[in-house]
Amino acid sequence: MAGIYDFTATTLAGEQLPLKTFDGQVLLIVNTASACGFTPQYRGLEALQNELGPRGFSVLGFPCNQFGNQEPGDASQIERFCESNYQISFPMFAKIEVNGGNAHPLYQYLKQAKSGLLGSSIKWNFTKFLVDRSGTVVARHAPTATPERLKKEIEALL
């Protein structure tokens, strides 16, 4: 079975980035959207990145337009939004699908590794998967779980 580091994703700049690049880091993988009630969580995600990044942590953002068409923009619009509103420094990837037949292989893997309370499907934007340094998916958190609430759990893995 494939592991988290066997996947590659396209960045907002259109470059292929192997997730092997993050081998040995604790990761918080999040499906994001620019026009969602949870969008202000970008602020908390960036705070985690700034504070814990030097210790081997990274947020990985995956924009998705499958929930209420809340990420309608193209890559350059998403990048501008994240930079101008939240000064995002963590890696942001090209827009993907997280559910259905066209779901990105990474999300197929994540959902198989950690099912949610209502099954494996992602229910909304800002669902979060926590991955330990060895690449094991250790937790899945609902959109309502704020980044601030996850800090101690992340620190325990660092």
VENUR-V716517 format. One record per residue. N is the residue number from 1. RES is the residue in three letters. PHI is phi as a letter, one per 20 degrees, with the letter a starting at -180 (none if undefined). NEAR is the number of other ideal C-beta (glycine too) atoms within 8 Angstrom. Layout:
BEGIN
N | RES | PHI | NEAR
N | RES | PHI | NEAR
END
This chain:
BEGIN
1 | MET | none | 2
2 | ALA | f | 6
3 | GLY | d | 6
4 | ILE | g | 12
5 | TYR | e | 10
6 | ASP | e | 7
7 | PHE | e | 11
8 | THR | c | 7
9 | ALA | c | 14
10 | THR | e | 9
11 | THR | f | 12
12 | LEU | f | 10
13 | ALA | e | 6
14 | GLY | n | 7
15 | GLU | e | 6
16 | GLN | f | 7
17 | LEU | c | 11
18 | PRO | f | 8
19 | LEU | f | 13
20 | LYS | g | 7
21 | THR | g | 6
22 | PHE | d | 10
23 | ASP | g | 7
24 | GLY | n | 5
25 | GLN | d | 9
26 | VAL | e | 14
27 | LEU | c | 13
28 | LEU | d | 17
29 | ILE | e | 11
30 | VAL | c | 13
31 | ASN | e | 13
32 | THR | d | 14
33 | ALA | b | 15
34 | SER | e | 13
35 | ALA | c | 7
36 | CYS | d | 13
37 | GLY | f | 3
38 | PHE | e | 11
39 | THR | g | 13
40 | PRO | g | 6
41 | GLN | f | 10
42 | TYR | g | 12
43 | ARG | g | 8
44 | GLY | f | 11
45 | LEU | f | 15
46 | GLU | f | 14
47 | ALA | f | 10
48 | LEU | f | 15
49 | GLN | g | 13
50 | ASN | f | 8
51 | GLU | f | 6
52 | LEU | d | 13
53 | GLY | g | 10
54 | PRO | f | 4
55 | ARG | e | 6
56 | GLY | o | 8
57 | PHE | c | 14
58 | SER | b | 12
59 | VAL | e | 14
60 | LEU | c | 14
61 | GLY | d | 13
62 | PHE | c | 16
63 | PRO | g | 15
64 | CYS | b | 15
65 | ASN | d | 10
66 | GLN | e | 8
67 | PHE | d | 9
68 | GLY | m | 4
69 | ASN | l | 5
70 | GLN | e | 12
71 | GLU | c | 15
72 | PRO | f | 6
73 | GLY | f | 9
74 | ASP | e | 6
75 | ALA | g | 11
76 | SER | f | 8
77 | GLN | f | 9
78 | ILE | f | 15
79 | GLU | f | 11
80 | ARG | f | 8
81 | PHE | g | 10
82 | CYS | f | 13
83 | GLU | f | 9
84 | SER | f | 5
85 | ASN | e | 6
86 | TYR | c | 8
87 | GLN | l | 5
88 | ILE | f | 11
89 | SER | d | 7
90 | PHE | e | 12
91 | PRO | f | 9
92 | MET | d | 12
93 | PHE | d | 13
94 | ALA | f | 10
95 | LYS | g | 10
96 | ILE | c | 13
97 | GLU | d | 10
98 | VAL | d | 13
99 | ASN | c | 8
100 | GLY | n | 6
101 | GLY | f | 3
102 | ASN | d | 4
103 | ALA | g | 12
104 | HIS | g | 10
105 | PRO | g | 8
106 | LEU | g | 12
107 | TYR | f | 15
108 | GLN | g | 9
109 | TYR | f | 11
110 | LEU | g | 12
111 | LYS | f | 14
112 | GLN | f | 7
113 | ALA | f | 8
114 | LYS | b | 9
115 | SER | f | 7
116 | GLY | e | 13
117 | LEU | f | 3
118 | LEU | d | 5
119 | GLY | o | 5
120 | SER | e | 6
121 | SER | f | 8
122 | ILE | f | 12
123 | LYS | e | 8
124 | TRP | a | 9
125 | ASN | f | 14
126 | PHE | m | 13
127 | THR | f | 15
128 | LYS | c | 13
129 | PHE | d | 15
130 | LEU | d | 16
131 | VAL | c | 12
132 | ASP | e | 9
133 | ARG | f | 8
134 | SER | e | 4
135 | GLY | n | 9
136 | THR | e | 8
137 | VAL | f | 11
138 | VAL | d | 7
139 | ALA | b | 8
140 | ARG | c | 11
141 | HIS | c | 9
142 | ALA | f | 8
143 | PRO | g | 10
144 | THR | f | 5
145 | ALA | f | 8
146 | THR | f | 8
147 | PRO | g | 12
148 | GLU | f | 7
149 | ARG | f | 6
150 | LEU | e | 14
151 | LYS | g | 10
152 | LYS | f | 6
153 | GLU | f | 9
154 | ILE | f | 14
155 | GLU | g | 8
156 | ALA | f | 6
157 | LEU | e | 10
158 | LEU | e | 9
END
